[in-house]
Amino acid sequence: MTFSKETSAGYLANHMARLFAIGLQRRIKPLGLATGQFPALLALWAEEGQTQKELVSQLGIEQATLANTLSRMERDGLIVRKSCPEDGRVQRIFLTDKAKALEAEAIGSARAQNAVALKDFSDTEVRQFLDFMHRAIAAMQGEG
């Protein structure tokens, strides 16, 4: 039995994700952002003041990976950490004015990259494609 990357959902999804990341990086690099920061920024633009533990859970990434990302974001002036009044051991993460000012342009960059990828799809096909991806993700998340 041979393996064909052309009929492998995993290979194709990974290849597509790399192409999305390359395109997004090209678009957000002039803003001083990296693709690794983008998920955390999206979560914090939606709801500031989350803890690192909450972000790890929401984003589905490793604790160490997020810790490194947040350290770089703090170094780059995108976030500040503030001790939680209820529990001084817990730090909440807040966006700086610099990060808040980048939201519209950064999200516009992501929309532009999505538009490039989906330009040859009809509206119905886009909805189906997104539905298929959601279903595949849900199936793999339920696998554990």
TIMI-2910 file (N, C-alpha, C, CB; in pm, 1 decimal, decimal comma, always signed):
<rs>
+----------+----------+----------+----------+----------+----------+----------+----------+----------+----------+----------+----------+------+
!      n_x !      n_y !      n_z !     ca_x !     ca_y !     ca_z !      c_x !      c_y !      c_z !     cb_x !     cb_y !     cb_z ! resn !
+----------+----------+----------+----------+----------+----------+----------+----------+----------+----------+----------+----------+------+
!    +83,8 !   -116,7 !     +0,0 !     +0,0 !     +0,0 !     +0,0 !    +89,4 !   +124,5 !     +0,0 !    -96,0 !     -1,1 !   +121,6 !  Met !
!    +69,9 !   +211,6 !    -95,3 !   +151,8 !   +331,5 !   -104,0 !    +79,6 !   +449,3 !    -40,0 !   +186,7 !   +362,8 !   -250,3 !  Thr !
!   +158,6 !   +543,7 !     +2,8 !   +105,8 !   +666,4 !    +62,4 !   +115,8 !   +777,1 !    -40,9 !   +182,6 !   +704,5 !   +193,4 !  Phe !
!     +5,9 !   +844,4 !    -63,4 !     +6,2 !   +955,6 !   -158,0 !    -27,5 !  +1084,3 !    -83,7 !    -94,5 !   +930,8 !   -274,0 !  Ser !
!    +65,3 !  +1176,5 !    -86,3 !    +38,9 !  +1303,3 !    -18,2 !    -76,8 !  +1378,2 !    -84,0 !   +164,7 !  +1391,0 !    -17,9 !  Lys !
!   -103,8 !  +1348,5 !   -209,4 !   -213,0 !  +1416,8 !   -280,2 !   -351,5 !  +1375,3 !   -230,5 !   -202,7 !  +1389,2 !   -428,8 !  Glu !
!   -359,7 !  +1260,9 !   -163,5 !   -488,5 !  +1214,9 !   -109,8 !   -486,9 !  +1204,2 !    +42,6 !   -525,0 !  +1079,7 !   -170,2 !  Thr !
!   -385,9 !  +1263,7 !   +105,2 !   -374,0 !  +1261,9 !   +250,7 !   -429,5 !  +1392,0 !   +308,3 !   -226,4 !  +1241,5 !   +293,7 !  Ser !
!   -539,8 !  +1381,6 !   +382,9 !   -598,9 !  +1500,6 !   +444,5 !   -498,6 !  +1568,8 !   +536,5 !   -726,1 !  +1463,7 !   +522,7 !  Ala !
!   -424,8 !  +1489,9 !   +613,5 !   -327,2 !  +1546,9 !   +705,8 !   -216,6 !  +1622,2 !   +634,1 !   -267,2 !  +1438,3 !   +790,8 !  Gly !
!   -162,2 !  +1561,0 !   +529,6 !    -55,9 !  +1627,9 !   +454,5 !   -107,5 !  +1757,5 !   +393,0 !     -0,3 !  +1535,1 !   +344,6 !  Tyr !
!   -223,5 !  +1750,4 !   +328,0 !   -277,3 !  +1868,7 !   +261,7 !   -312,5 !  +1979,2 !   +361,3 !   -400,3 !  +1831,4 !   +180,5 !  Leu !
!   -369,7 !  +1942,1 !   +476,2 !   -402,9 !  +2042,3 !   +577,7 !   -276,2 !  +2108,5 !   +631,3 !   -482,5 !  +1978,2 !   +693,3 !  Ala !
!   -173,3 !  +2028,5 !   +654,3 !    -46,8 !  +2083,0 !   +703,3 !    +17,3 !  +2174,9 !   +599,6 !    +49,7 !  +1969,6 !   +739,8 !  Asn !
!    +15,5 !  +2132,2 !   +475,3 !    +72,0 !  +2214,4 !   +367,0 !     -4,0 !  +2346,2 !   +355,4 !    +67,5 !  +2138,1 !   +231,8 !  His !
!   -137,2 !  +2338,7 !   +360,2 !   -219,3 !  +2459,6 !   +352,3 !   -190,9 !  +2551,1 !   +470,9 !   -369,0 !  +2423,3 !   +347,5 !  Met !
!   -177,9 !  +2494,3 !   +590,5 !   -149,5 !  +2574,8 !   +709,6 !    -15,6 !  +2646,8 !   +695,9 !   -149,3 !  +2486,4 !   +835,6 !  Ala !
!    +84,2 !  +2577,9 !   +642,1 !   +214,8 !  +2642,8 !   +621,5 !   +202,1 !  +2758,6 !   +523,2 !   +319,1 !  +2540,7 !   +570,0 !  Arg !
!   +126,5 !  +2738,4 !   +415,5 !   +108,4 !  +2846,1 !   +317,6 !    +32,1 !  +2964,3 !   +377,1 !    +34,6 !  +2793,6 !   +194,4 !  Leu !
!    -70,4 !  +2936,0 !   +456,9 !   -141,9 !  +3042,9 !   +527,8 !    -44,2 !  +3120,0 !   +616,6 !   -258,9 !  +2984,6 !   +613,0 !  Phe !
!    +37,7 !  +3046,9 !   +692,4 !   +131,0 !  +3111,1 !   +785,6 !   +232,8 !  +3197,4 !   +711,6 !   +203,5 !  +3005,4 !   +869,6 !  Ala !
!   +283,2 !  +3147,2 !   +600,2 !   +380,0 !  +3224,4 !   +520,8 !   +314,7 !  +3353,0 !   +469,9 !   +433,7 !  +3139,8 !   +401,4 !  Ile !
!   +194,1 !  +3341,0 !   +416,2 !   +124,6 !  +3459,1 !   +364,9 !    +90,5 !  +3558,2 !   +474,6 !     -1,6 !  +3417,9 !   +293,1 !  Gly !
!    +43,6 !  +3507,1 !   +588,0 !    +11,4 !  +3596,0 !   +699,6 !   +137,0 !  +3663,8 !   +751,5 !    -57,7 !  +3518,3 !   +812,8 !  Leu !
!   +245,6 !  +3587,9 !   +764,8 !   +370,6 !  +3647,2 !   +813,8 !   +416,8 !  +3760,7 !   +723,3 !   +480,3 !  +3540,4 !   +823,8 !  Gln !
!   +407,7 !  +3739,9 !   +593,7 !   +447,1 !  +3844,1 !   +498,6 !   +363,5 !  +3970,9 !   +519,9 !   +431,5 !  +3793,4 !   +353,3 !  Arg !
!   +237,2 !  +3952,8 !   +552,5 !   +146,8 !  +4066,2 !   +569,1 !   +162,0 !  +4137,0 !   +704,4 !     +4,6 !  +4019,7 !   +552,7 !  Arg !
!   +192,7 !  +4061,6 !   +811,2 !   +197,3 !  +4124,1 !   +944,7 !   +338,7 !  +4160,5 !   +990,6 !   +135,1 !  +4031,3 !  +1046,3 !  Ile !
!   +438,7 !  +4112,6 !   +919,9 !   +576,3 !  +4146,6 !   +958,1 !   +598,7 !  +4298,3 !   +958,5 !   +676,0 !  +4079,2 !   +862,5 !  Lys !
!   +547,8 !  +4373,2 !   +860,7 !   +565,3 !  +4518,4 !   +865,8 !   +501,1 !  +4583,7 !   +988,9 !   +507,7 !  +4580,1 !   +741,1 !  Pro !
!   +407,8 !  +4513,5 !  +1053,3 !   +344,9 !  +4565,5 !  +1174,7 !   +428,6 !  +4532,5 !  +1298,9 !   +202,8 !  +4508,0 !  +1189,7 !  Leu !
!   +535,3 !  +4455,4 !  +1279,5 !   +618,0 !  +4413,8 !  +1391,5 !   +563,3 !  +4291,3 !  +1462,1 !   +631,7 !  +4526,1 !  +1489,3 !  Gly !
!   +476,9 !  +4215,8 !  +1394,4 !   +414,7 !  +4097,9 !  +1453,3 !   +466,6 !  +3971,3 !  +1387,0 !   +262,2 !  +4105,5 !  +1440,9 !  Leu !
!   +454,3 !  +3860,4 !  +1460,0 !   +489,9 !  +3728,6 !  +1407,4 !   +366,2 !  +3639,8 !  +1413,7 !   +609,0 !  +3665,2 !  +1487,6 !  Ala !
!   +362,1 !  +3540,7 !  +1325,7 !   +244,7 !  +3452,2 !  +1321,9 !   +224,5 !  +3378,5 !  +1453,3 !   +258,3 !  +3351,4 !  +1208,5 !  Thr !
!   +330,4 !  +3348,5 !  +1525,5 !   +317,2 !  +3280,3 !  +1653,2 !   +245,4 !  +3364,6 !  +1758,3 !   +453,1 !  +3241,3 !  +1703,9 !  Gly !
!   +249,7 !  +3494,9 !  +1742,3 !   +182,7 !  +3586,4 !  +1835,5 !    +35,2 !  +3603,9 !  +1801,5 !   +252,0 !  +3722,3 !  +1835,0 !  Gln !
!     -0,7 !  +3573,1 !  +1678,4 !   -134,0 !  +3605,3 !  +1628,7 !   -246,2 !  +3538,3 !  +1708,4 !   -144,6 !  +3565,5 !  +1484,2 !  Phe !
!   -237,4 !  +3408,1 !  +1740,1 !   -346,0 !  +3346,8 !  +1817,9 !   -366,1 !  +3412,4 !  +1954,9 !   -318,0 !  +3198,9 !  +1836,9 !  Pro !
!   -255,9 !  +3443,8 !  +2023,9 !   -267,4 !  +3509,4 !  +2154,6 !   -327,8 !  +3648,3 !  +2140,1 !   -130,0 !  +3518,6 !  +2222,8 !  Ala !
!   -286,0 !  +3719,7 !  +2037,0 !   -343,4 !  +3852,7 !  +2014,4 !   -492,8 !  +3843,9 !  +1986,5 !   -272,5 !  +3922,7 !  +1898,1 !  Leu !
!   -533,0 !  +3749,4 !  +1901,2 !   -676,2 !  +3734,5 !  +1872,6 !   -755,6 !  +3708,5 !  +2000,5 !   -699,2 !  +3620,2 !  +1772,3 !  Leu !
!   -702,2 !  +3620,7 !  +2085,6 !   -770,7 !  +3588,9 !  +2211,5 !   -778,1 !  +3710,8 !  +2302,1 !   -699,5 !  +3474,2 !  +2284,0 !  Ala !
!   -671,0 !  +3788,9 !  +2306,3 !   -668,8 !  +3905,8 !  +2394,2 !   -746,2 !  +4023,7 !  +2335,1 !   -525,1 !  +3947,5 !  +2421,7 !  Leu !
!   -749,9 !  +4036,0 !  +2204,7 !   -835,3 !  +4138,8 !  +2144,9 !   -981,8 !  +4108,3 !  +2175,1 !   -812,1 !  +4147,5 !  +1991,8 !  Trp !
!  -1015,4 !  +3981,0 !  +2180,9 !  -1153,0 !  +3940,9 !  +2211,9 !  -1184,0 !  +3958,2 !  +2360,1 !  -1176,6 !  +3795,5 !  +2170,6 !  Ala !
!  -1083,9 !  +3928,9 !  +2446,3 !  -1105,7 !  +3938,0 !  +2591,3 !   -972,6 !  +3956,8 !  +2662,5 !  -1177,9 !  +3811,6 !  +2644,6 !  Glu !
!   -948,7 !  +4078,1 !  +2704,9 !   -827,3 !  +4107,9 !  +2780,8 !   -837,5 !  +4055,0 !  +2922,7 !   -800,8 !  +4258,5 !  +2782,8 !  Glu !
!   -723,9 !  +4047,5 !  +2988,9 !   -721,6 !  +4011,2 !  +3128,9 !   -725,8 !  +3862,2 !  +3155,4 !   -834,0 !  +4074,9 !  +3197,0 !  Gly !
!   -704,5 !  +3783,1 !  +3053,1 !   -701,5 !  +3638,6 !  +3073,0 !   -569,5 !  +3599,4 !  +3139,5 !   -719,8 !  +3563,5 !  +2937,9 !  Gln !
!   -572,7 !  +3485,8 !  +3205,7 !   -449,7 !  +3431,9 !  +3263,3 !   -379,1 !  +3347,2 !  +3158,2 !   -479,5 !  +3348,0 !  +3391,4 !  Thr !
!   -254,3 !  +3315,6 !  +3185,4 !   -179,4 !  +3229,8 !  +3094,8 !   -246,3 !  +3092,9 !  +3085,6 !    -32,9 !  +3215,7 !  +3141,5 !  Gln !
!   -293,9 !  +3042,6 !  +3197,9 !   -361,8 !  +2912,6 !  +3199,3 !   -486,5 !  +2915,3 !  +3111,4 !   -399,5 !  +2873,2 !  +3343,1 !  Lys !
!   -562,8 !  +3023,8 !  +3118,5 !   -683,3 !  +3036,0 !  +3035,6 !   -647,1 !  +3041,0 !  +2887,5 !   -763,2 !  +3161,6 !  +3074,7 !  Glu !
!   -540,2 !  +3112,3 !  +2855,2 !   -496,5 !  +3119,9 !  +2714,9 !   -448,8 !  +2984,4 !  +2664,3 !   -384,3 !  +3223,5 !  +2699,3 !  Leu !
!   -374,3 !  +2911,3 !  +2746,6 !   -328,2 !  +2777,4 !  +2707,1 !   -448,6 !  +2690,9 !  +2673,0 !   -243,7 !  +2711,2 !  +2820,4 !  Val !
!   -548,7 !  +2693,6 !  +2757,4 !   -669,1 !  +2612,7 !  +2736,0 !   -744,2 !  +2656,8 !  +2610,1 !   -761,9 !  +2621,9 !  +2858,4 !  Ser !
!   -760,6 !  +2785,6 !  +2594,7 !   -835,2 !  +2838,3 !  +2480,7 !   -763,7 !  +2813,3 !  +2348,0 !   -858,9 !  +2987,0 !  +2498,9 !  Gln !
!   -631,6 !  +2829,3 !  +2348,0 !   -556,2 !  +2819,8 !  +2222,7 !   -512,1 !  +2678,6 !  +2189,7 !   -435,8 !  +2908,4 !  +2229,1 !  Leu !
!   -511,9 !  +2590,4 !  +2289,3 !   -472,3 !  +2452,6 !  +2264,2 !   -325,9 !  +2438,3 !  +2230,0 !   -554,3 !  +2395,5 !  +2154,1 !  Gly !
!   -241,8 !  +2519,7 !  +2293,0 !    -98,4 !  +2508,2 !  +2269,6 !    -29,4 !  +2475,3 !  +2401,6 !    -40,8 !  +2639,2 !  +2207,9 !  Ile !
!    +94,3 !  +2433,2 !  +2392,7 !   +170,0 !  +2393,7 !  +2510,7 !   +199,2 !  +2514,5 !  +2599,0 !   +300,5 !  +2324,8 !  +2470,0 !  Glu !
!   +201,0 !  +2489,3 !  +2728,9 !   +231,0 !  +2592,3 !  +2828,2 !   +364,7 !  +2660,7 !  +2798,8 !   +232,9 !  +2531,2 !  +2968,7 !  Gln !
!   +468,0 !  +2581,1 !  +2772,4 !   +601,8 !  +2637,1 !  +2748,3 !   +603,8 !  +2724,2 !  +2622,3 !   +705,6 !  +2523,9 !  +2735,6 !  Ala !
!   +533,8 !  +2680,0 !  +2519,4 !   +527,7 !  +2757,2 !  +2395,1 !   +462,3 !  +2891,9 !  +2419,6 !   +451,1 !  +2680,0 !  +2286,6 !  Thr !
!   +349,9 !  +2891,5 !  +2490,2 !   +281,1 !  +3017,5 !  +2518,5 !   +365,7 !  +3105,8 !  +2609,1 !   +144,5 !  +2991,0 !  +2583,1 !  Leu !
!   +432,3 !  +3047,6 !  +2707,3 !   +516,7 !  +3126,7 !  +2797,9 !   +624,5 !  +3200,5 !  +2718,7 !   +581,8 !  +3035,9 !  +2905,5 !  Ala !
!   +688,1 !  +3131,4 !  +2624,9 !   +790,5 !  +3195,3 !  +2540,5 !   +730,0 !  +3304,6 !  +2453,2 !   +860,2 !  +3090,7 !  +2452,1 !  Asn !
!   +613,5 !  +3275,7 !  +2395,8 !   +546,4 !  +3374,3 !  +2310,4 !   +510,8 !  +3498,7 !  +2390,4 !   +419,7 !  +3314,1 !  +2246,9 !  Thr !
!   +454,4 !  +3479,9 !  +2508,9 !   +416,7 !  +3593,8 !  +2592,2 !   +538,9 !  +3674,0 !  +2636,5 !   +338,7 !  +3546,1 !  +2714,4 !  Leu !
!   +648,3 !  +3607,3 !  +2663,7 !   +771,8 !  +3678,8 !  +2700,6 !   +819,0 !  +3767,9 !  +2586,0 !   +883,3 !  +3578,6 !  +2739,2 !  Ser !
!   +813,4 !  +3714,6 !  +2464,0 !   +852,2 !  +3795,6 !  +2347,2 !   +755,4 !  +3911,5 !  +2326,6 !   +857,5 !  +3708,5 !  +2220,2 !  Arg !
!   +625,5 !  +3884,5 !  +2347,5 !   +526,1 !  +3989,9 !  +2331,3 !   +545,1 !  +4099,5 !  +2435,5 !   +384,9 !  +3932,0 !  +2340,8 !  Met !
!   +582,5 !  +4060,4 !  +2556,3 !   +609,1 !  +4158,7 !  +2662,0 !   +733,2 !  +4240,3 !  +2625,0 !   +628,6 !  +4088,3 !  +2800,6 !  Glu !
!   +837,3 !  +4171,1 !  +2579,3 !   +960,6 !  +4237,9 !  +2536,7 !   +933,7 !  +4337,5 !  +2424,1 !  +1064,3 !  +4134,4 !  +2491,4 !  Arg !
!   +843,0 !  +4300,0 !  +2333,0 !   +812,0 !  +4384,6 !  +2217,7 !   +709,4 !  +4493,0 !  +2248,7 !   +761,8 !  +4299,6 !  +2104,4 !  Asp !
!   +666,5 !  +4501,4 !  +2373,0 !   +574,3 !  +4606,8 !  +2412,8 !   +430,2 !  +4584,7 !  +2370,2 !   +620,9 !  +4735,0 !  +2358,0 !  Gly !
!   +390,8 !  +4456,8 !  +2352,7 !   +254,5 !  +4426,3 !  +2309,6 !   +161,7 !  +4393,3 !  +2426,8 !   +256,4 !  +4310,5 !  +2211,9 !  Leu !
!   +219,1 !  +4340,7 !  +2534,9 !   +137,6 !  +4302,5 !  +2650,9 !   +204,2 !  +4349,4 !  +2779,3 !   +115,5 !  +4149,4 !  +2654,9 !  Ile !
!   +123,4 !  +4356,9 !  +2884,2 !   +173,0 !  +4374,6 !  +3020,1 !   +103,3 !  +4270,9 !  +3106,3 !   +147,9 !  +4521,0 !  +3073,4 !  Val !
!   +173,6 !  +4225,2 !  +3207,8 !   +116,1 !  +4129,1 !  +3301,7 !    +92,6 !  +4202,4 !  +3433,4 !   +210,0 !  +4003,5 !  +3321,7 !  Arg !
!    -25,4 !  +4178,7 !  +3489,2 !    -60,4 !  +4242,5 !  +3616,0 !   -106,7 !  +4135,4 !  +3713,6 !   -170,5 !  +4351,0 !  +3596,3 !  Lys !
!    -59,2 !  +4146,7 !  +3837,2 !   -100,3 !  +4051,6 !  +3939,8 !   -249,3 !  +4062,4 !  +3964,8 !    -22,8 !  +4074,8 !  +4069,6 !  Ser !
!   -310,0 !  +3948,3 !  +3984,5 !   -452,7 !  +3940,2 !  +4012,6 !   -476,1 !  +3982,1 !  +4157,6 !   -507,4 !  +3796,2 !  +3986,2 !  Cys !
!   -568,0 !  +4076,7 !  +4182,7 !   -593,0 !  +4121,3 !  +4320,4 !   -639,7 !  +4008,6 !  +4412,6 !   -696,4 !  +4231,6 !  +4320,2 !  Pro !
!   -715,1 !  +3912,1 !  +4358,3 !   -767,9 !  +3801,3 !  +4439,5 !   -660,6 !  +3699,1 !  +4475,4 !   -881,2 !  +3731,7 !  +4365,5 !  Glu !
!   -561,8 !  +3682,8 !  +4387,9 !   -455,9 !  +3584,6 !  +4409,5 !   -328,6 !  +3638,5 !  +4346,7 !   -493,7 !  +3444,9 !  +4349,7 !  Asp !
!   -238,8 !  +3687,4 !  +4429,4 !   -116,2 !  +3750,5 !  +4381,8 !    -25,5 !  +3659,7 !  +4301,7 !    -40,9 !  +3803,3 !  +4496,2 !  Gly !
!    -46,7 !  +3528,5 !  +4310,1 !    +36,0 !  +3433,8 !  +4233,0 !     -6,4 !  +3429,7 !  +4086,3 !    +26,7 !  +3292,4 !  +4293,8 !  Arg !
!   -129,0 !  +3474,1 !  +4059,7 !   -184,3 !  +3469,1 !  +3924,8 !   -163,7 !  +3605,1 !  +3857,1 !   -335,8 !  +3430,8 !  +3927,9 !  Val !
!   -120,3 !  +3599,0 !  +3731,6 !   -104,1 !  +3721,5 !  +3654,0 !   -204,2 !  +3723,0 !  +3539,7 !    +40,2 !  +3734,2 !  +3600,1 !  Gln !
!   -264,7 !  +3837,0 !  +3521,2 !   -356,2 !  +3857,3 !  +3409,0 !   -280,8 !  +3932,6 !  +3300,2 !   -485,3 !  +3935,4 !  +3453,1 !  Arg !
!   -316,7 !  +3904,1 !  +3176,8 !   -244,3 !  +3958,3 !  +3062,7 !   -330,7 !  +4062,4 !  +2992,9 !   -203,7 !  +3846,0 !  +2964,6 !  Ile !
!   -272,8 !  +4179,5 !  +2973,1 !   -342,2 !  +4290,7 !  +2910,7 !   -262,3 !  +4342,5 !  +2791,7 !   -366,6 !  +4403,0 !  +3012,3 !  Phe !
!   -333,7 !  +4392,7 !  +2694,3 !   -270,6 !  +4450,4 !  +2576,0 !   -224,6 !  +4592,6 !  +2605,5 !   -367,7 !  +4448,8 !  +2455,9 !  Leu !
!   -115,4 !  +4629,8 !  +2542,4 !    -69,8 !  +4768,1 !  +2549,9 !   -145,0 !  +4848,5 !  +2442,9 !    +86,5 !  +4778,1 !  +2530,1 !  Thr !
!   -132,5 !  +4979,2 !  +2451,3 !   -192,4 !  +5065,1 !  +2348,4 !   -135,3 !  +5031,0 !  +2210,8 !   -168,0 !  +5214,6 !  +2381,0 !  Asp !
!     -7,4 !  +4995,1 !  +2207,7 !    +57,6 !  +4956,4 !  +2081,0 !    -15,3 !  +4838,0 !  +2018,2 !   +207,2 !  +4920,9 !  +2104,2 !  Lys !
!    -43,2 !  +4734,4 !  +2097,5 !   -110,9 !  +4615,0 !  +2045,3 !   -254,1 !  +4647,4 !  +2005,5 !   -109,4 !  +4501,9 !  +2149,4 !  Ala !
!   -321,1 !  +4728,8 !  +2084,2 !   -459,5 !  +4766,1 !  +2051,8 !   -465,4 !  +4841,4 !  +1919,1 !   -520,2 !  +4852,5 !  +2164,7 !  Lys !
!   -365,6 !  +4924,5 !  +1894,2 !   -362,9 !  +5002,7 !  +1770,9 !   -339,2 !  +4916,2 !  +1647,5 !   -255,7 !  +5109,1 !  +1779,6 !  Ala !
!   -283,0 !  +4797,1 !  +1665,8 !   -253,0 !  +4708,1 !  +1553,1 !   -369,9 !  +4617,4 !  +1515,6 !   -132,7 !  +4623,3 !  +1585,8 !  Leu !
!   -473,1 !  +4611,3 !  +1598,6 !   -580,7 !  +4513,3 !  +1579,8 !   -644,3 !  +4520,1 !  +1441,6 !   -687,1 !  +4533,7 !  +1684,5 !  Glu !
!   -692,0 !  +4634,4 !  +1401,5 !   -765,1 !  +4644,5 !  +1274,8 !   -678,1 !  +4603,5 !  +1156,2 !   -816,4 !  +4787,1 !  +1254,5 !  Ala !
!   -555,1 !  +4651,9 !  +1153,7 !   -467,4 !  +4620,1 !  +1040,8 !   -425,5 !  +4473,3 !  +1041,2 !   -343,7 !  +4709,2 !  +1043,7 !  Glu !
!   -399,4 !  +4418,8 !  +1158,6 !   -359,5 !  +4278,1 !  +1167,2 !   -474,1 !  +4185,9 !  +1126,1 !   -313,1 !  +4244,2 !  +1309,6 !  Ala !
!   -593,5 !  +4214,8 !  +1172,8 !   -708,8 !  +4133,3 !  +1134,2 !   -738,1 !  +4151,2 !   +985,8 !   -833,0 !  +4170,6 !  +1218,5 !  Ile !
!   -720,0 !  +4271,6 !   +935,6 !   -734,4 !  +4294,6 !   +792,0 !   -635,1 !  +4211,7 !   +711,6 !   -716,2 !  +4442,5 !   +760,1 !  Gly !
!   -515,1 !  +4195,8 !   +764,6 !   -413,4 !  +4113,1 !   +699,3 !   -457,2 !  +3966,5 !   +695,4 !   -278,1 !  +4126,3 !   +772,2 !  Ser !
!   -514,0 !  +3918,5 !   +804,1 !   -562,3 !  +3779,7 !   +807,5 !   -678,2 !  +3761,5 !   +710,3 !   -606,0 !  +3740,4 !   +950,6 !  Ala !
!   -767,8 !  +3857,7 !   +706,5 !   -880,0 !  +3850,0 !   +611,4 !   -829,0 !  +3848,6 !   +467,1 !   -977,1 !  +3968,9 !   +632,1 !  Arg !
!   -728,3 !  +3930,0 !   +439,9 !   -671,8 !  +3934,8 !   +304,9 !   -609,6 !  +3800,6 !   +267,1 !   -566,6 !  +4046,7 !   +294,5 !  Ala !
!   -541,3 !  +3737,2 !   +361,9 !   -480,6 !  +3606,7 !   +333,4 !   -588,8 !  +3501,6 !   +309,7 !   -388,2 !  +3563,1 !   +449,3 !  Gln !
!   -694,1 !  +3505,0 !   +390,6 !   -806,3 !  +3413,2 !   +369,1 !   -868,9 !  +3436,1 !   +232,0 !   -912,5 !  +3430,5 !   +479,5 !  Asn !
!   -882,8 !  +3561,8 !   +193,2 !   -943,4 !  +3594,2 !    +63,7 !   -860,8 !  +3537,0 !    -51,2 !   -957,4 !  +3746,4 !    +47,7 !  Ala !
!   -729,3 !  +3544,4 !    -40,9 !   -642,5 !  +3487,0 !   -144,5 !   -666,5 !  +3336,6 !   -154,6 !   -492,9 !  +3516,1 !   -113,8 !  Val !
!   -669,9 !  +3270,0 !    -40,2 !   -684,8 !  +3124,0 !    -39,1 !   -820,1 !  +3079,4 !    -93,0 !   -666,3 !  +3070,8 !   +101,9 !  Ala !
!   -922,2 !  +3158,3 !    -68,6 !  -1058,8 !  +3116,2 !   -101,5 !  -1116,3 !  +3188,4 !   -223,1 !  -1149,0 !  +3139,0 !    +17,1 !  Leu !
!  -1034,5 !  +3259,4 !   -296,6 !  -1085,0 !  +3343,2 !   -405,8 !  -1156,5 !  +3265,2 !   -515,8 !   -971,6 !  +3419,8 !   -466,3 !  Lys !
!  -1121,4 !  +3139,9 !   -535,9 !  -1184,2 !  +3061,2 !   -641,5 !  -1301,7 !  +2977,0 !   -591,7 !  -1081,8 !  +2971,5 !   -705,3 !  Asp !
!  -1343,9 !  +3000,4 !   -467,1 !  -1456,4 !  +2927,0 !   -407,5 !  -1581,6 !  +3014,0 !   -413,7 !  -1425,0 !  +2885,9 !   -259,8 !  Phe !
!  -1694,6 !  +2950,5 !   -438,4 !  -1821,4 !  +3022,2 !   -427,7 !  -1853,8 !  +3041,6 !   -280,2 !  -1936,3 !  +2945,5 !   -500,7 !  Ser !
!  -1950,5 !  +3125,9 !   -249,0 !  -1991,2 !  +3145,4 !   -109,5 !  -2035,2 !  +3013,2 !    -47,2 !  -2105,0 !  +3248,9 !   -100,4 !  Asp !
!  -2108,3 !  +2933,5 !   -123,3 !  -2152,9 !  +2803,0 !    -73,6 !  -2033,9 !  +2712,5 !    -47,1 !  -2248,6 !  +2736,3 !   -173,8 !  Thr !
!  -1937,5 !  +2711,4 !   -137,2 !  -1818,7 !  +2627,7 !   -118,8 !  -1737,2 !  +2672,3 !     +3,1 !  -1731,2 !  +2631,8 !   -244,8 !  Glu !
!  -1727,8 !  +2802,9 !    +25,3 !  -1655,7 !  +2852,5 !   +143,4 !  -1723,8 !  +2800,6 !   +269,4 !  -1650,0 !  +3008,6 !   +144,5 !  Val !
!  -1855,9 !  +2812,4 !   +277,1 !  -1929,3 !  +2762,8 !   +394,2 !  -1908,8 !  +2612,6 !   +412,5 !  -2079,3 !  +2793,9 !   +380,5 !  Arg !
!  -1914,8 !  +2536,5 !   +303,2 !  -1893,0 !  +2391,4 !   +311,0 !  -1751,3 !  +2359,2 !   +355,8 !  -1920,9 !  +2325,7 !   +175,4 !  Gln !
!  -1654,8 !  +2427,7 !   +298,5 !  -1514,5 !  +2406,0 !   +331,8 !  -1490,0 !  +2431,4 !   +480,4 !  -1424,2 !  +2496,7 !   +246,6 !  Phe !
!  -1541,3 !  +2541,9 !   +531,3 !  -1526,4 !  +2574,2 !   +673,1 !  -1597,2 !  +2470,3 !   +760,0 !  -1581,8 !  +2714,7 !   +702,4 !  Leu !
!  -1714,6 !  +2426,6 !   +716,3 !  -1786,9 !  +2323,9 !   +790,1 !  -1706,1 !  +2194,2 !   +793,7 !  -1925,2 !  +2299,3 !   +727,0 !  Asp !
!  -1648,8 !  +2155,0 !   +681,1 !  -1567,7 !  +2033,2 !   +676,5 !  -1448,2 !  +2044,7 !   +771,2 !  -1519,4 !  +2005,6 !   +532,5 !  Phe !
!  -1383,1 !  +2161,1 !   +772,6 !  -1268,1 !  +2178,7 !   +861,2 !  -1311,2 !  +2171,5 !  +1007,3 !  -1198,3 !  +2312,8 !   +832,9 !  Met !
!  -1422,2 !  +2235,7 !  +1041,9 !  -1473,4 !  +2229,4 !  +1179,8 !  -1503,2 !  +2085,2 !  +1220,2 !  -1600,8 !  +2315,6 !  +1194,4 !  His !
!  -1562,5 !  +2009,5 !  +1129,8 !  -1596,0 !  +1870,4 !  +1159,1 !  -1470,6 !  +1785,6 !  +1178,6 !  -1681,5 !  +1812,1 !  +1046,9 !  Arg !
!  -1370,3 !  +1805,9 !  +1095,9 !  -1245,4 !  +1730,4 !  +1109,4 !  -1175,6 !  +1765,9 !  +1241,0 !  -1151,4 !  +1758,8 !   +989,3 !  Ala !
!  -1175,0 !  +1892,9 !  +1274,8 !  -1114,0 !  +1936,7 !  +1400,9 !  -1188,0 !  +1874,1 !  +1518,5 !  -1115,6 !  +2091,6 !  +1412,3 !  Ile !
!  -1319,1 !  +1879,5 !  +1516,6 !  -1399,6 !  +1823,4 !  +1625,0 !  -1374,6 !  +1672,7 !  +1639,2 !  -1549,3 !  +1850,6 !  +1599,9 !  Ala !
!  -1362,3 !  +1603,3 !  +1527,6 !  -1337,9 !  +1458,6 !  +1532,1 !  -1201,8 !  +1430,7 !  +1597,5 !  -1343,3 !  +1397,2 !  +1388,6 !  Ala !
!  -1100,9 !  +1509,2 !  +1563,4 !   -968,1 !  +1485,3 !  +1621,0 !   -961,9 !  +1528,2 !  +1766,9 !   -861,4 !  +1559,3 !  +1540,9 !  Met !
!  -1032,4 !  +1632,9 !  +1803,5 !  -1034,4 !  +1675,6 !  +1944,1 !  -1105,7 !  +1571,9 !  +2031,6 !  -1103,5 !  +1813,2 !  +1957,7 !  Gln !
!  -1203,1 !  +1503,2 !  +1975,9 !  -1275,6 !  +1402,0 !  +2050,9 !  -1205,3 !  +1268,9 !  +2056,3 !  -1409,8 !  +1383,5 !  +1993,0 !  Gly !
!  -1095,4 !  +1256,7 !  +1983,2 !  -1023,8 !  +1129,2 !  +1970,7 !   -955,8 !  +1088,2 !  +2101,5 !   -919,6 !  +1138,5 !  +1859,4 !  Glu !
!   -905,2 !  +1187,2 !  +2178,1 !   -825,7 !  +1159,2 !  +2297,0 !   -897,3 !  +1082,8 !  +2398,0 !   -778,2 !  +1281,1 !  +2357,0 !  Gly !
+----------+----------+----------+----------+----------+----------+----------+----------+----------+----------+----------+----------+------+
</rs>
